[in-house]
Every structure is written in C-alpha cells, then in structure tokens.
Amino acid sequence: MGLMDEKVVVVTGGGNGIGRAYCQGIAKEGGAVVVADINGAAAEGVAKAIADSGGKALSVQVDVANSASCLEMAKIALDKFGKIDGLINNAAIFMSVPVTKGGWQDIDEYEWDRVMAVNVKGLWLTSRAVVPAMQQRKQGSIVNISSNMAFNGGLTMMHYVTSKAAVVGFSRVLARELGADNIRVNTLAPGATMSEERASDEALKNYQRSASTRILKRIEQPEDLVGTALYLLSDLSTFVTGQTILVNGGAVLH
C-alpha cells in the first residue's frame, strides 16, 4: 500500500526541478499524477518517465495565468481520471522561467506584472478550475508553494518575494473558505533548492552560501521537499489546514 494509493493529484510546474520531484514522489506512492506545465514537452517527458516505470501519469500543457487554459487542464484531468484529490500550486516564475535580479527601484514594470500574474493570480485561477471537482466529493487537499524568502525578506527580487508572501495570505483565506467542504489548504515554503539539472559554478557557490546559514548545513535538494508535500496531500494530515511549513534545513525558524 502506498501513501497516495487511489489519489489523483495535479502538479503545476511539474515538468522541471522541484515540480518534477513532487510528481515522481506522488507516483512512487501509488498516486496518479497530472503533470501540468507551460512547457508541454517537459511535462510529457516527466509523465512518460513515470509511466515507463509503472506509475500513472498524464501530461497537460497549461498557462496558469490564463483562465481558459486552467479550465481545460482540469477538464482533461477529470476526463482521464474521473476525480481530483489534490493540487500542488507549484508553477512560478523563478527558475525555469527566471526573474531578473536587482534593486526594488530597478525592476521592470512588465516583469513585475508577469510575476504577479503567474505566481499569485495563477494560484487563484488554478484553484478556481480544480476546486469544484473537490467540492462535489467533499474532500481534497491543496498545497501552495511559497518560499523561504517570504520570511527572511530575501534581497534583489522584491517582485518574487512579494508574490511568495502573497501565497501565504491566499492559502489562509482559501482554507477558511473551503473548510465547510472538507478541503484542506496549506502552504509549503522551500529554502534555496538546487533544482537545476546542472548548476553553474556561480549558482553552486550561492547554494553553498545558503547551506552555511542553515542548522543542517547542506545544499537543499528537490527530494527534501517531497515528504512534506506527500504528508500534506495524504490522509496523514486530515486535520491540518491553513498552516505554513518551512522546509529549509533550519535557515529560517517560523
């Protein structure tokens, strides 16, 4: 018996990095995963790898900042699996779609709006598309991905940090709104995680610098986040909602 047996989970931004690790973890524990990503080829690659190893997966191309695209994603998932038990709102502009670093006055206005459209509005649109299927069955779990940086005020990316702070407020309101439907909503906040296939020397130095500030002094890997995500999605956490869990090796205590 796996922790996620019989559960169907949608993972946005599932084609790369941490999102891919969530998808693999869900499938390994017996769940069916909908790998949703703006990069359709990346989503397809993850879904194929899961299927090839005996898991259940479906790939969908989605732009979380587009309402029609989110609705289509939910429809495809329901047509294939008949239900949706979980949602990880992981898609964000940060790594695979990078943000520009700089002082708060130097941020491009278009980039500010795009970060907010994906990282904040995207949560709302994706949830709006998926939640009705959960409400019908009076059960479900939503995990929204924030960031360590929302709690320590990380420098050089104010638009990103602001968007990830908004995730916490969004989750708290949604948890209250959906409590009567027995749908749980929680926030998972990773620390700086080495999610690239091959980190550059500069990136590696940054990860090592982050590691030195932690209680557990090592570089955070995507796999470090999977256990907490599975806990929040599974029946192990049926009385946990409206909470924020920081998974960062003790870099920030919350």
Legacy VTK file of the C-alpha trace (Angstrom):
# vtk DataFile Version 3.0
C-alpha trace
ASCII
DATASET POLYDATA
POINTS 254 float
0.000 0.000 0.000
1.314 3.440 -0.942
0.634 6.691 0.849
-1.125 8.112 -2.235
-2.984 4.997 -3.446
-6.127 5.877 -5.434
-5.437 9.625 -5.201
-5.267 11.879 -8.266
-3.068 14.965 -7.909
-2.497 17.893 -10.277
1.001 19.404 -10.070
1.523 22.711 -11.884
5.075 23.422 -12.952
5.549 19.657 -12.857
7.876 19.472 -15.845
11.069 20.618 -14.141
13.016 20.792 -10.905
11.070 20.584 -7.661
7.760 20.089 -9.522
9.153 17.021 -11.233
10.252 15.645 -7.833
6.710 16.125 -6.469
5.296 14.238 -9.463
7.749 11.372 -9.076
7.062 11.150 -5.340
3.285 11.022 -5.798
3.575 8.308 -8.458
6.035 6.287 -6.365
3.480 6.241 -3.536
0.760 4.907 -5.852
-0.953 8.139 -6.849
-1.996 9.218 -10.335
-0.319 12.487 -11.244
-1.335 15.160 -13.741
1.932 16.768 -14.814
0.948 20.291 -15.850
3.485 22.744 -17.229
3.699 25.666 -19.644
6.471 23.632 -21.302
4.405 20.831 -22.815
7.436 18.796 -23.882
8.886 18.876 -20.359
5.544 17.769 -18.878
5.326 14.966 -21.422
8.850 13.809 -20.573
8.068 13.570 -16.853
4.759 11.771 -17.466
6.428 9.302 -19.846
9.220 8.547 -17.368
6.631 7.863 -14.647
4.553 5.643 -16.948
7.671 3.774 -18.124
8.476 2.909 -14.510
4.977 1.553 -13.907
3.302 4.678 -12.495
0.158 6.538 -13.544
0.651 9.950 -15.138
-0.876 12.342 -17.649
0.784 15.421 -19.131
-1.033 18.691 -19.844
0.287 21.957 -21.228
-1.067 24.839 -19.156
-0.548 28.564 -18.671
-1.691 29.130 -15.079
-2.105 32.858 -15.757
-4.821 32.057 -18.318
-8.286 31.113 -17.040
-9.341 29.114 -20.120
-6.082 27.147 -20.028
-6.629 26.246 -16.347
-10.209 25.122 -17.014
-9.036 22.967 -19.912
-6.364 21.405 -17.670
-8.992 20.454 -15.072
-11.281 19.032 -17.771
-8.501 16.865 -19.235
-7.616 15.564 -15.759
-11.254 14.722 -14.963
-11.850 13.109 -18.367
-8.858 10.840 -17.765
-9.124 10.014 -14.061
-12.711 10.934 -13.097
-11.741 12.910 -9.992
-9.118 15.211 -8.476
-7.990 14.667 -4.884
-5.034 17.018 -4.658
-3.422 20.077 -6.196
0.124 21.390 -5.812
0.262 25.002 -6.986
3.960 24.925 -7.819
4.191 26.809 -11.145
6.083 30.066 -10.725
8.390 32.493 -12.428
11.718 31.954 -10.687
13.922 29.171 -12.046
12.810 27.595 -15.343
11.261 30.981 -16.234
13.796 33.199 -14.433
13.298 36.586 -12.808
15.711 39.477 -13.174
17.667 40.325 -10.050
18.189 43.909 -8.958
17.177 46.672 -6.574
13.487 47.278 -5.946
13.501 50.509 -7.985
15.111 48.808 -10.976
12.502 46.101 -11.542
10.853 46.302 -14.964
7.136 47.056 -14.644
6.154 44.409 -17.188
8.187 41.803 -15.302
6.524 42.808 -12.001
3.101 42.279 -13.584
4.109 38.955 -15.153
5.473 37.615 -11.857
2.225 38.558 -10.098
0.124 37.078 -12.925
1.821 33.677 -12.680
2.818 33.446 -9.012
-0.327 34.947 -7.452
-3.168 35.146 -9.965
-2.117 31.696 -11.202
-2.926 30.189 -7.788
-6.389 31.698 -7.902
-7.161 30.615 -11.476
-5.826 27.083 -10.998
-7.718 26.645 -7.734
-10.905 28.010 -9.294
-10.610 25.439 -12.064
-9.838 22.435 -9.844
-11.783 23.050 -6.616
-15.311 22.361 -7.999
-14.319 18.717 -8.583
-13.176 18.526 -4.948
-16.340 20.223 -3.682
-18.516 17.644 -5.413
-16.881 14.898 -3.364
-16.425 16.958 -0.178
-12.722 16.197 0.072
-9.382 17.408 -1.193
-6.029 18.902 -0.325
-4.336 21.934 -1.868
-0.639 22.649 -1.292
0.503 26.121 -2.313
4.234 26.696 -2.712
5.699 29.805 -1.094
9.385 30.435 -0.366
11.830 30.826 2.463
12.482 34.312 1.041
8.999 35.481 2.027
10.040 35.032 5.666
13.558 36.466 5.599
12.945 39.236 3.057
15.484 37.970 0.538
17.179 40.779 -1.385
17.329 41.512 -5.149
13.951 40.027 -6.150
11.249 42.112 -4.497
8.581 41.100 -7.024
9.265 37.398 -6.463
9.445 37.716 -2.667
6.232 39.780 -2.593
4.461 37.188 -4.716
5.574 34.378 -2.408
4.411 36.287 0.669
1.019 36.637 -1.039
0.832 32.830 -1.304
0.570 32.599 2.490
-2.338 35.052 2.682
-4.079 33.367 -0.250
-3.766 29.959 1.426
-5.164 31.176 4.734
-8.246 32.736 3.150
-8.848 29.748 0.882
-8.516 27.364 3.850
-11.299 29.259 5.654
-13.463 29.438 2.528
-13.178 25.704 1.809
-13.286 24.297 5.328
-17.008 23.524 5.098
-16.265 21.413 2.007
-13.649 19.368 3.897
-10.956 20.695 1.552
-7.650 21.467 3.241
-5.304 24.228 2.108
-1.714 24.540 3.322
1.494 26.287 2.329
4.900 24.676 1.809
7.862 27.054 1.794
11.153 25.657 0.444
14.556 27.148 1.070
17.079 27.737 -1.720
16.907 24.412 -3.559
19.300 23.138 -6.224
16.639 22.358 -8.805
18.710 22.729 -11.991
19.971 19.689 -13.883
23.476 21.160 -13.922
24.068 24.151 -11.690
26.629 26.703 -12.878
29.678 27.380 -10.731
28.142 30.694 -9.634
24.824 29.023 -8.722
26.667 26.290 -6.824
28.505 28.922 -4.770
25.171 30.571 -3.943
23.702 27.227 -2.837
26.775 26.547 -0.702
26.432 30.012 0.838
22.790 29.254 1.655
23.784 25.903 3.139
26.214 27.614 5.501
23.367 29.655 7.066
21.277 26.575 7.938
21.104 24.464 11.048
21.503 21.436 8.745
24.483 22.547 6.709
23.988 21.029 3.299
22.525 22.046 -0.050
18.768 21.523 -0.272
17.647 19.079 -2.972
14.175 18.760 -4.595
13.744 15.383 -2.877
13.963 17.137 0.512
10.537 18.702 -0.147
8.689 15.613 -1.315
7.987 14.065 2.092
6.274 17.189 3.416
4.232 17.559 0.216
3.104 13.921 0.446
2.212 14.388 4.110
0.011 17.404 3.277
-1.659 15.653 0.328
-2.253 12.358 2.112
-4.608 11.154 4.813
-1.823 11.571 7.372
-2.767 15.275 7.603
-6.583 15.187 7.580
-6.784 17.706 10.465
-4.119 20.098 9.164
-5.279 23.201 7.282
-4.355 26.865 6.999
-0.761 26.128 8.023
2.636 27.077 6.622
5.505 24.592 6.820
9.048 25.801 6.097
11.317 23.088 4.717
14.700 24.775 4.688
17.081 22.891 6.954
16.548 25.481 9.674
17.623 28.554 7.713
14.570 30.456 8.987
12.652 29.419 12.097
8.926 30.144 11.879
LINES 1 255
254 0 1 2 3 4 5 6 7 8 9 10 11 12 13 14 15 16 17 18 19 20 21 22 23 24 25 26 27 28 29 30 31 32 33 34 35 36 37 38 39 40 41 42 43 44 45 46 47 48 49 50 51 52 53 54 55 56 57 58 59 60 61 62 63 64 65 66 67 68 69 70 71 72 73 74 75 76 77 78 79 80 81 82 83 84 85 86 87 88 89 90 91 92 93 94 95 96 97 98 99 100 101 102 103 104 105 106 107 108 109 110 111 112 113 114 115 116 117 118 119 120 121 122 123 124 125 126 127 128 129 130 131 132 133 134 135 136 137 138 139 140 141 142 143 144 145 146 147 148 149 150 151 152 153 154 155 156 157 158 159 160 161 162 163 164 165 166 167 168 169 170 171 172 173 174 175 176 177 178 179 180 181 182 183 184 185 186 187 188 189 190 191 192 193 194 195 196 197 198 199 200 201 202 203 204 205 206 207 208 209 210 211 212 213 214 215 216 217 218 219 220 221 222 223 224 225 226 227 228 229 230 231 232 233 234 235 236 237 238 239 240 241 242 243 244 245 246 247 248 249 250 251 252 253
